[in-house]
Amino acid sequence: MNISDFLSKDEQAQIVTAIEAAEMVTTGEIRVHIESHCKGNVFERAAFLFHKLEMEKTKERNGVLIYIAFQSRHFAIFGDTGITAHLSPELWKGIIDQIHASFAKKDFCGGICRAIFSVGNQLAKIFPYKAGDTNELPNDISFGDS
């Protein structure tokens, strides 16, 4: 299965729109990376991609990566140091469990969008939106197995 079989262009656009909407309530930055398989430990893979995408370069260190390996059904949420000081790993586990449940129902786009909104709501609690906030990271989905 390739990405176009997994998510249509319209669904990809819905995910970008969800990122944009979630970031309207927080200064936090959310990115989604999708690839077919996870090679190795899912959390280590998410950490690697977080740094490869230069997500640690936000002013408040408040970036979050939602990592999806759709064929192997591996998911991770990786937050920067500004976030890990405030939010517990159990919170991310709950969101990951929601993604698993959505994927089991073949609701791929909905599951990803709900995860984005959940992450955004949590970020808003510790990094609420401030007037003049600038978007520090791209909102597009990154893809690849590299």
KEPADO-466723 format. One record per residue: residue number from 1; x, y, z of N, C-alpha, C in turn. Coordinates in Angstrom, 1 decimal. Each point is the difference from the previous one (the first is absolute). Example, Ala and Ser with C-alpha at 12.3 -4.5 7.8 and 13.67 -1.06 7.14 Angstrom:
BEGIN
+-----+--------+--------+--------+--------+--------+--------+--------+--------+--------+
:   i :    n.X :    n.Y :    n.Z :   ca.X :   ca.Y :   ca.Z :    c.X :    c.Y :    c.Z :
+-----+--------+--------+--------+--------+--------+--------+--------+--------+--------+
:   1 :   13.2 :   -5.7 :    7.8 :   -0.9 :    1.2 :    0.0 :    0.9 :    1.2 :    0.0 :
:   2 :   -0.4 :    1.1 :   -0.7 :    0.9 :    1.1 :    0.0 :   -0.8 :    1.1 :    0.8 :
+-----+--------+--------+--------+--------+--------+--------+--------+--------+--------+
END
This chain:
BEGIN
+-----+--------+--------+--------+--------+--------+--------+--------+--------+--------+
:   i :    n.X :    n.Y :    n.Z :   ca.X :   ca.Y :   ca.Z :    c.X :    c.Y :    c.Z :
+-----+--------+--------+--------+--------+--------+--------+--------+--------+--------+
:   1 :    0.8 :   -1.2 :    0.0 :   -0.8 :    1.2 :    0.0 :    0.9 :    1.2 :    0.0 :
:   2 :   -0.3 :    1.0 :   -0.9 :    0.8 :    1.2 :    0.0 :   -0.9 :    1.1 :    0.6 :
:   3 :    0.6 :    1.2 :    0.2 :   -0.7 :    1.1 :    0.7 :   -1.3 :    0.4 :   -0.7 :
:   4 :    0.0 :   -0.1 :   -1.3 :   -1.3 :    0.4 :   -0.7 :   -1.1 :   -1.0 :    0.2 :
:   5 :    0.3 :   -1.2 :    0.3 :   -1.0 :   -1.0 :    0.4 :   -0.4 :    0.2 :    1.5 :
:   6 :    0.9 :    0.5 :    0.8 :   -0.3 :    0.2 :    1.4 :   -0.8 :    1.3 :    0.2 :
:   7 :    0.4 :    1.1 :   -0.6 :   -0.7 :    1.3 :    0.2 :   -0.1 :    0.6 :   -1.4 :
:   8 :   -1.2 :    0.5 :   -0.3 :   -0.2 :    0.7 :   -1.3 :    0.6 :    1.4 :    0.2 :
:   9 :    0.1 :    0.7 :   -1.1 :    0.5 :    1.4 :    0.0 :   -1.0 :    0.9 :    0.9 :
:  10 :   -1.3 :   -0.3 :   -0.1 :   -0.9 :    0.7 :    0.8 :    0.2 :   -0.2 :    1.5 :
:  11 :    0.2 :   -1.3 :    0.3 :    0.3 :   -0.3 :    1.4 :    1.3 :    0.6 :    0.5 :
:  12 :    1.0 :    0.0 :   -0.8 :    1.2 :    0.7 :    0.4 :   -0.2 :    1.5 :    0.2 :
:  13 :   -0.8 :    0.6 :   -0.8 :   -0.4 :    1.4 :    0.2 :   -0.7 :    0.2 :    1.3 :
:  14 :   -0.9 :   -1.0 :    0.4 :   -0.8 :    0.1 :    1.2 :    1.0 :    0.0 :    1.2 :
:  15 :    1.0 :   -0.8 :   -0.1 :    1.0 :   -0.1 :    1.1 :    0.8 :    1.3 :    0.1 :
:  16 :    0.4 :    0.6 :   -1.1 :    0.7 :    1.3 :    0.1 :   -1.0 :    1.0 :    0.6 :
:  17 :   -1.2 :    0.0 :   -0.4 :   -1.0 :    1.0 :    0.6 :   -0.2 :   -0.3 :    1.5 :
:  18 :    0.1 :   -1.2 :    0.4 :   -0.1 :   -0.3 :    1.4 :    1.2 :    0.5 :    0.8 :
:  19 :    1.2 :   -0.1 :   -0.6 :    1.2 :    0.6 :    0.6 :   -0.2 :    1.5 :    0.2 :
:  20 :   -0.4 :    0.6 :   -1.1 :   -0.2 :    1.5 :    0.0 :   -1.0 :    0.4 :    1.1 :
:  21 :   -1.1 :   -0.7 :    0.1 :   -1.1 :    0.3 :    1.0 :    0.5 :   -0.3 :    1.4 :
:  22 :    0.7 :   -1.1 :    0.2 :    0.6 :   -0.3 :    1.4 :    1.0 :    1.1 :    0.4 :
:  23 :    0.7 :    0.5 :   -0.9 :    1.1 :    1.0 :    0.4 :   -0.6 :    1.3 :    0.2 :
:  24 :   -1.3 :    0.2 :   -0.2 :   -0.7 :    1.3 :    0.2 :   -0.2 :    0.2 :    1.5 :
:  25 :    0.1 :   -1.0 :    0.8 :   -0.3 :    0.1 :    1.5 :    1.3 :   -0.1 :    0.8 :
:  26 :    1.2 :   -0.1 :   -0.7 :    1.2 :   -0.2 :    0.7 :    1.2 :    0.6 :   -0.8 :
:  27 :    1.0 :    0.3 :    0.8 :    1.3 :    0.4 :   -0.7 :    0.8 :   -1.2 :   -0.4 :
:  28 :   -0.5 :   -1.2 :    0.5 :    0.7 :   -1.3 :   -0.4 :   -0.1 :   -0.2 :   -1.5 :
:  29 :    0.9 :   -0.9 :   -0.4 :    0.1 :   -0.4 :   -1.4 :   -0.2 :   -1.5 :   -0.1 :
:  30 :   -0.8 :   -0.3 :   -1.0 :   -0.4 :   -1.5 :   -0.2 :    0.4 :   -0.3 :   -1.4 :
:  31 :    0.7 :   -1.2 :   -0.1 :    0.3 :   -0.5 :   -1.4 :   -0.5 :   -1.5 :    0.0 :
:  32 :   -0.2 :   -0.5 :   -1.2 :   -0.4 :   -1.4 :   -0.2 :    1.0 :   -0.6 :   -1.0 :
:  33 :    0.6 :   -1.1 :    0.3 :    0.8 :   -0.7 :   -0.9 :   -0.6 :   -1.4 :   -0.2 :
:  34 :   -0.1 :   -0.3 :   -1.3 :   -0.6 :   -1.3 :   -0.4 :    0.9 :   -0.8 :   -0.9 :
:  35 :    0.2 :   -1.3 :    0.4 :    0.7 :   -0.9 :   -0.9 :   -0.6 :   -1.4 :    0.1 :
:  36 :    0.4 :   -0.9 :   -0.8 :   -0.7 :   -1.3 :   -0.1 :    0.4 :   -0.9 :    1.2 :
:  37 :    1.3 :   -0.1 :    0.3 :    0.5 :   -0.9 :    1.0 :    0.9 :    0.7 :    1.0 :
:  38 :    0.0 :   -0.5 :    1.2 :    0.9 :    0.5 :    1.0 :    1.2 :   -0.9 :    0.1 :
:  39 :    1.2 :    0.5 :   -0.2 :    1.2 :   -0.8 :    0.1 :    0.6 :    0.2 :    1.4 :
:  40 :   -0.1 :   -1.0 :    0.8 :    0.5 :    0.0 :    1.4 :   -1.0 :    0.5 :    1.0 :
:  41 :    0.5 :    0.6 :    1.1 :   -0.8 :    0.5 :    1.1 :   -0.8 :    1.2 :   -0.5 :
:  42 :   -1.3 :    0.0 :    0.2 :   -0.9 :    1.1 :   -0.5 :    0.3 :    1.3 :    0.7 :
:  43 :    0.3 :    0.0 :    1.3 :    0.3 :    1.3 :    0.6 :    1.3 :    0.5 :   -0.4 :
:  44 :    1.0 :   -0.8 :   -0.2 :    1.3 :    0.4 :   -0.5 :   -0.1 :    0.6 :   -1.5 :
:  45 :   -0.9 :   -0.7 :   -0.8 :   -0.2 :    0.5 :   -1.3 :   -0.6 :    1.4 :    0.0 :
:  46 :   -1.0 :    0.2 :    0.9 :   -0.7 :    1.3 :    0.1 :    1.0 :    1.1 :    0.5 :
:  47 :    0.9 :   -0.4 :    0.9 :    1.0 :    1.0 :    0.5 :    1.0 :    0.3 :   -1.1 :
:  48 :    0.4 :   -1.0 :   -0.8 :    0.9 :    0.3 :   -1.1 :   -0.7 :    1.0 :   -1.0 :
:  49 :   -1.2 :   -0.3 :   -0.4 :   -0.7 :    0.8 :   -0.9 :   -0.3 :    1.4 :    0.5 :
:  50 :   -0.3 :    0.1 :    1.3 :   -0.2 :    1.3 :    0.7 :    1.2 :    0.9 :   -0.3 :
:  51 :    1.2 :   -0.5 :    0.2 :    1.2 :    0.7 :   -0.2 :    0.3 :    0.2 :   -1.5 :
:  52 :   -0.2 :   -1.0 :   -0.8 :    0.2 :    0.2 :   -1.4 :   -0.9 :    1.1 :   -0.6 :
:  53 :   -1.2 :    0.1 :    0.5 :   -0.9 :    1.1 :   -0.4 :    0.3 :    1.3 :    0.7 :
:  54 :    1.0 :    0.1 :    0.8 :    0.5 :    1.2 :    0.7 :   -1.2 :    0.6 :    0.9 :
:  55 :   -0.7 :   -0.9 :    0.6 :   -1.1 :    0.5 :    0.8 :    0.4 :    0.5 :    1.4 :
:  56 :    1.3 :   -0.2 :    0.3 :    0.5 :    0.6 :    1.3 :    0.3 :    1.4 :   -0.1 :
:  57 :   -0.2 :    0.6 :   -1.2 :    0.4 :    1.4 :   -0.2 :   -1.1 :    1.0 :    0.3 :
:  58 :   -1.1 :   -0.4 :    0.7 :   -1.0 :    1.0 :    0.4 :    0.5 :    0.8 :    1.2 :
:  59 :   -0.5 :    1.2 :    0.1 :    0.5 :    0.9 :    1.1 :   -0.3 :   -0.6 :    1.4 :
:  60 :   -1.2 :   -0.5 :    0.2 :   -0.4 :   -0.6 :    1.3 :    0.2 :   -1.5 :    0.1 :
:  61 :    0.7 :   -0.6 :   -1.0 :    0.3 :   -1.4 :    0.0 :   -1.4 :   -0.8 :    0.3 :
:  62 :   -1.0 :    0.4 :   -0.9 :   -1.3 :   -0.6 :    0.2 :   -0.5 :   -0.6 :   -1.2 :
:  63 :    0.8 :   -0.7 :   -0.7 :   -0.4 :   -0.8 :   -1.2 :   -0.4 :   -1.4 :    0.4 :
:  64 :   -1.0 :   -0.5 :   -0.8 :   -0.4 :   -1.4 :    0.2 :   -0.1 :   -0.7 :   -1.3 :
:  65 :    0.6 :   -1.2 :   -0.1 :   -0.1 :   -0.8 :   -1.2 :   -0.9 :   -1.1 :    0.2 :
:  66 :   -1.0 :   -0.2 :   -0.9 :   -0.9 :   -1.2 :    0.0 :    0.6 :   -0.9 :   -1.1 :
:  67 :    0.5 :   -1.1 :    0.4 :    0.6 :   -0.9 :   -0.9 :   -0.9 :   -1.2 :   -0.3 :
:  68 :   -0.2 :   -0.3 :   -1.3 :   -0.9 :   -1.0 :   -0.5 :    0.8 :   -1.0 :   -0.9 :
:  69 :    0.1 :   -1.2 :    0.3 :    0.5 :   -1.1 :   -0.9 :   -1.2 :   -0.8 :   -0.4 :
:  70 :   -0.7 :    0.3 :   -1.0 :   -1.4 :   -0.5 :   -0.3 :    0.0 :   -1.5 :   -0.3 :
:  71 :    0.9 :   -0.6 :   -0.7 :   -0.1 :   -1.4 :   -0.3 :    0.3 :   -0.8 :    1.2 :
:  72 :    1.0 :    0.4 :    0.8 :    0.4 :   -0.8 :    1.2 :   -0.9 :    0.4 :    1.2 :
:  73 :   -0.8 :    1.0 :   -0.1 :   -0.9 :    0.5 :    1.0 :    0.8 :    0.3 :    1.3 :
:  74 :    1.1 :    0.8 :   -0.2 :    0.8 :    0.5 :    1.1 :   -0.2 :    1.5 :    0.0 :
:  75 :   -0.2 :    0.6 :    1.3 :   -0.3 :    1.4 :    0.1 :    0.8 :    0.5 :    1.2 :
:  76 :    0.4 :    1.2 :   -0.1 :    0.7 :    0.7 :    1.2 :   -0.3 :    1.5 :    0.0 :
:  77 :    0.1 :    0.5 :    1.1 :   -0.1 :    1.5 :    0.2 :    1.2 :    0.4 :    0.7 :
:  78 :    0.8 :    0.9 :   -0.6 :    1.2 :    0.5 :    0.6 :    0.0 :    1.5 :    0.2 :
:  79 :    0.1 :    0.4 :    1.2 :    0.0 :    1.4 :    0.4 :    1.3 :    0.5 :    0.4 :
:  80 :    0.3 :    1.3 :   -0.3 :    1.2 :    0.7 :    0.3 :    0.1 :    0.2 :    1.5 :
:  81 :    1.2 :    0.5 :    0.5 :    0.3 :    0.1 :    1.4 :   -1.0 :    0.9 :    0.7 :
:  82 :   -0.5 :    1.1 :   -0.6 :   -0.9 :    0.9 :    0.6 :   -1.3 :   -0.7 :    0.4 :
:  83 :   -0.3 :   -1.1 :   -0.8 :   -1.3 :   -0.7 :    0.2 :    0.2 :   -1.2 :    1.0 :
:  84 :    1.0 :   -0.7 :   -0.1 :    0.2 :   -1.2 :    0.9 :    0.1 :    0.4 :    1.4 :
:  85 :    0.4 :    1.3 :    0.3 :    0.0 :    0.4 :    1.4 :   -1.4 :    0.2 :    0.6 :
:  86 :   -1.0 :    0.0 :   -0.9 :   -1.3 :    0.3 :    0.5 :   -1.0 :   -1.1 :   -0.2 :
:  87 :    0.2 :   -0.8 :   -1.0 :   -1.0 :   -1.0 :   -0.4 :    0.6 :   -1.4 :    0.1 :
:  88 :   -0.8 :   -0.9 :    0.6 :    0.5 :   -1.4 :    0.3 :   -0.1 :   -0.9 :   -1.3 :
:  89 :    0.9 :   -1.0 :    0.0 :   -0.1 :   -1.0 :   -1.1 :   -1.3 :   -0.7 :    0.0 :
:  90 :   -0.7 :   -0.1 :    1.1 :   -1.3 :   -0.7 :    0.0 :   -1.0 :    0.8 :   -0.8 :
:  91 :    0.1 :    1.3 :    0.0 :   -0.9 :    0.8 :   -0.9 :    0.2 :   -0.3 :   -1.4 :
:  92 :    1.2 :   -0.1 :   -0.5 :    0.3 :   -0.4 :   -1.4 :   -0.5 :   -1.4 :   -0.2 :
:  93 :    0.2 :   -0.9 :    0.9 :   -0.5 :   -1.4 :   -0.2 :   -1.5 :    0.0 :   -0.2 :
:  94 :   -0.8 :    0.8 :    0.7 :   -1.4 :    0.1 :   -0.2 :   -0.3 :    0.4 :   -1.4 :
:  95 :    0.7 :    1.0 :   -0.6 :   -0.3 :    0.5 :   -1.3 :    0.4 :   -1.1 :   -1.0 :
:  96 :    1.2 :   -0.7 :    0.2 :    0.4 :   -1.1 :   -0.8 :   -1.1 :   -1.1 :    0.0 :
:  97 :   -0.5 :   -0.3 :    1.1 :   -1.1 :   -1.0 :    0.1 :   -1.2 :    0.4 :   -0.8 :
:  98 :   -0.3 :    1.2 :   -0.1 :   -1.1 :    0.5 :   -0.8 :    0.3 :   -0.2 :   -1.5 :
:  99 :    1.3 :    0.3 :   -0.4 :    0.4 :   -0.2 :   -1.4 :   -0.2 :   -1.5 :   -0.3 :
: 100 :    0.5 :   -0.9 :    0.9 :   -0.2 :   -1.4 :   -0.3 :   -1.4 :   -0.4 :   -0.2 :
: 101 :   -0.9 :    0.5 :    0.9 :   -1.4 :   -0.3 :   -0.1 :   -0.6 :    0.5 :   -1.4 :
: 102 :    0.4 :    1.2 :   -0.4 :   -0.5 :    0.5 :   -1.3 :    0.5 :   -0.8 :   -1.1 :
: 103 :    1.3 :   -0.4 :    0.0 :    0.5 :   -0.8 :   -1.1 :   -0.6 :   -1.4 :   -0.1 :
: 104 :   -0.4 :   -0.5 :    1.2 :   -0.6 :   -1.3 :    0.0 :   -1.4 :    0.1 :   -0.8 :
: 105 :   -0.6 :    1.2 :    0.1 :   -1.3 :    0.2 :   -0.7 :    0.3 :    0.5 :   -1.5 :
: 106 :    1.2 :    0.1 :   -0.4 :    0.4 :    0.5 :   -1.3 :   -0.3 :    1.5 :   -0.2 :
: 107 :   -0.1 :    0.7 :    1.2 :   -0.2 :    1.4 :    0.0 :    1.3 :    0.7 :    0.1 :
: 108 :    0.8 :    0.0 :   -1.0 :    1.4 :    0.4 :    0.1 :    0.0 :    1.6 :    0.1 :
: 109 :   -0.6 :    0.7 :   -0.9 :    0.0 :    1.4 :    0.0 :   -0.6 :    0.6 :    1.3 :
: 110 :   -1.1 :   -0.6 :    0.4 :   -0.7 :    0.5 :    1.2 :    0.8 :   -0.3 :    1.2 :
: 111 :    0.7 :   -1.1 :    0.1 :    0.8 :   -0.3 :    1.1 :    1.2 :    0.9 :    0.2 :
: 112 :    0.6 :    0.4 :   -1.2 :    1.1 :    0.9 :    0.0 :   -0.4 :    1.4 :    0.4 :
: 113 :   -1.2 :    0.4 :   -0.6 :   -0.5 :    1.4 :    0.4 :   -0.4 :    0.1 :    1.4 :
: 114 :   -0.6 :   -1.0 :    0.6 :   -0.4 :    0.0 :    1.4 :    1.3 :    0.0 :    0.9 :
: 115 :    1.0 :   -0.7 :   -0.4 :    1.3 :    0.1 :    0.7 :    0.6 :    1.4 :    0.0 :
: 116 :   -0.1 :    0.6 :   -1.2 :    0.5 :    1.4 :   -0.1 :   -0.7 :    0.9 :    0.9 :
: 117 :   -1.4 :   -0.1 :    0.0 :   -0.7 :    0.9 :    0.9 :    0.2 :   -0.3 :    1.5 :
: 118 :    0.2 :   -1.3 :    0.4 :    0.3 :   -0.3 :    1.3 :    1.4 :    0.6 :    0.5 :
: 119 :    1.0 :   -0.2 :   -0.9 :    1.3 :    0.6 :    0.3 :   -0.1 :    1.5 :    0.1 :
: 120 :   -0.8 :    0.7 :   -0.9 :   -0.1 :    1.4 :    0.0 :   -0.7 :    0.5 :    1.3 :
: 121 :   -1.0 :   -0.7 :    0.5 :   -0.7 :    0.3 :    1.2 :    0.9 :   -0.1 :    1.2 :
: 122 :    0.9 :   -1.0 :    0.0 :    0.9 :   -0.2 :    1.1 :    1.1 :    1.1 :    0.0 :
: 123 :    0.5 :    0.4 :   -1.2 :    0.9 :    1.0 :   -0.2 :   -0.5 :    1.4 :    0.5 :
: 124 :   -1.3 :    0.2 :   -0.3 :   -0.7 :    1.3 :    0.4 :    0.0 :    0.2 :    1.5 :
: 125 :    0.0 :   -1.1 :    0.7 :    0.0 :    0.1 :    1.5 :    1.4 :    0.6 :    0.5 :
: 126 :    1.1 :   -0.3 :   -0.6 :    1.3 :    0.5 :    0.4 :    0.6 :    1.0 :   -0.9 :
: 127 :   -0.4 :    0.1 :   -1.2 :    0.5 :    0.9 :   -1.0 :   -1.2 :    0.7 :   -0.7 :
: 128 :   -0.8 :    0.8 :    0.8 :   -1.2 :    0.6 :   -0.7 :    0.4 :    0.9 :   -1.1 :
: 129 :   -0.9 :    0.2 :   -0.9 :    0.2 :    0.9 :   -1.1 :    0.3 :    1.4 :    0.5 :
: 130 :    0.9 :    0.7 :   -0.7 :    0.3 :    1.4 :    0.4 :   -0.1 :    0.8 :   -1.3 :
: 131 :   -0.6 :    1.2 :    0.1 :   -0.1 :    0.9 :   -1.1 :    1.4 :    0.2 :   -0.6 :
: 132 :    0.0 :    0.0 :   -1.3 :    1.3 :    0.1 :   -0.7 :    0.8 :   -1.2 :   -0.2 :
: 133 :   -0.5 :   -1.1 :    0.5 :    0.7 :   -1.3 :   -0.2 :    0.3 :   -0.3 :   -1.5 :
: 134 :    1.2 :   -0.4 :   -0.2 :    0.3 :   -0.4 :   -1.4 :    0.1 :   -1.5 :   -0.2 :
: 135 :   -0.3 :   -0.5 :   -1.1 :    0.1 :   -1.4 :   -0.3 :    1.5 :   -0.3 :   -0.3 :
: 136 :    0.6 :   -0.8 :    0.9 :    1.4 :   -0.2 :    0.0 :    0.4 :   -1.2 :   -0.9 :
: 137 :   -1.0 :   -1.0 :   -0.2 :    0.3 :   -1.2 :   -0.7 :   -1.0 :   -0.2 :   -1.1 :
: 138 :    0.3 :   -0.6 :   -1.1 :   -1.0 :   -0.3 :   -1.0 :   -1.1 :   -0.8 :    0.5 :
: 139 :   -1.2 :    0.2 :   -0.5 :   -1.2 :   -0.8 :    0.3 :   -0.2 :   -1.2 :   -0.9 :
: 140 :    0.8 :   -0.1 :   -1.0 :   -0.2 :   -1.1 :   -0.9 :    0.4 :   -1.4 :    0.6 :
: 141 :   -0.5 :   -1.0 :   -0.6 :    0.4 :   -1.4 :    0.5 :    1.3 :   -0.3 :   -0.7 :
: 142 :    0.9 :   -0.6 :    0.8 :    1.3 :   -0.5 :   -0.6 :   -0.2 :   -1.5 :   -0.2 :
: 143 :    0.6 :   -0.5 :   -1.0 :   -0.2 :   -1.4 :   -0.4 :    1.4 :   -0.7 :   -0.2 :
: 144 :    0.1 :   -1.3 :    0.1 :    1.2 :   -0.7 :   -0.4 :    0.4 :   -1.0 :    1.0 :
: 145 :    0.8 :   -0.9 :   -0.6 :    0.6 :   -1.1 :    0.8 :    1.5 :    0.1 :    0.1 :
: 146 :    0.5 :    1.3 :   -0.1 :    1.5 :    0.2 :    0.0 :    0.5 :    0.1 :    1.4 :
+-----+--------+--------+--------+--------+--------+--------+--------+--------+--------+
END
